[in-house]
């Protein structure tokens, strides 16, 4: 069937979405995907909301601000992205399925762009990336509190002990007001590059934690592997650029934000003059991190 102005769009759109489905969007498992219809997305720090005070039942209640002065939230500003592919009338006639294949490739490229932008927040989480409201990187040993600091940073290579240390860090985590803020009940995503996939899955899926047999004494066998008790999903992505770094991200408090200001739009047409098929796609997107680092833990392994 020859392509015409009436069927070229159907052919392109179907192949475009087929291409998008090829690339995993597993970043959605631990990132906050937003579609707010605003010119810029404001994320409040909530640092001004402290502990409850006593009240006599008659006086005015104490008033708090959303953000502590000098420690404001963050604002995300979007960027627009676009691409157009032009296919000559001769190529359409001589190369079977070229419009469909080109549209499919555009869909793959678009989905990869989303993933690249999303995982870039983790690739740069220890340096050069978006900052939280205090100005610190997302993963830092010196996140501020009302008094003192807190750390969501480690340098330990991924193994069962390092994973359990991350769980302990989540158990002991406090918010800006130094209130306990244990997020373990909501489950986690253990986010790793392909080089760490086997190690990650061994940690959270093995029912037992076996010990080494020694030449003396009775070896301990079949110890329960409690690392599998925290509802952890392993997320593997080739978009992570460091083969040693890993992250334990909360599903309950999603600190990484992906804001889709305009959803992808695909348009097709046949040029009236030279009969070229034109396939155009554009969207608008912003990525960033929450004003507070709650819900993120990362390993910067040397």
Secondary structure, 3 states (H helix, E strand, C coil): CCCCCCCHHHHHHHHHHHHHHHCCCHHHHCCEEECCCCCCEEECCCCCCCCCCCCCCCCCCCCCCCCECCECCEEECCEEEEEEEEECHHHHHHCCCHHHHHHHHHHHHHHHHHHHHHHHHHHCCCCCCCECCCCCECCCCCEECCCCEECCEECCCCCHHHHHHHHHHHHCCECCCCCECCCHHHCEEEEECHHHHHHHHHHHHCCEECCCCCCCCCCCCCEECHHHHCCEEEEECCCCCCCCCEEEEECCCCCEEEEEEEEEEEEEEECCCCCCEEEEEEEEEEEEECCCCCCEEEECCC
